Amino acid sequence: MRALVQRVTEARVTVDGKVTGEIGSGLLVLVCAMQGDGEAQSQWLARKLVNLRIFRDEQDRMNRSLLDIGGNALVVSQFTLAAETKGNRPGFSTAAAPDEGKRLYEHFSAEVASHGVTVANGVFGADMKVSLVNDGPVTIWLDSER
């Protein structure tokens, strides 16, 4: 699984003008299940995410995790993270099939929540509008295959 993680002071996702998920301080997580991914990759990614030390400590160093600060996560499905960009038109054939992608997206959200993190979500497969205030800015790429 792949995730693009952004440290935020706030983030929200809307579908058809209605807020479906919103957080204050924490992480906006754009996530994509890839072909061949399963629950093991979802669990690894969730564990990595909640323990990733990218929040400031008392010395203003990135040394605290989402768990340490009691932050929240806004998890948004984003199959375009599977983009193959060899040409000028991206291809997405390496993304998991939609039914499996949705299952793993939901599994990932549940895994993050199982660590005690409050999770808000987008709507799988919907045309979503995501707004955020990136803190830092800090943006990190995670991939269970790397």
Secondary structure, DSSP 8 states (H G I E B T S, - for coil): -EEEEEEEEEEEEEETTEEEEEESSEEEEEEE-BTT--HHHHHHHHHHHHH---EE-TTSSEEE-HHHHT-EEEEEE-GGGG-B-SSSS-B-TTB--HHHHHHHHHHHHHHHHHTT--EEE--TTS-EEEEEEEEEEEEEEEETT-
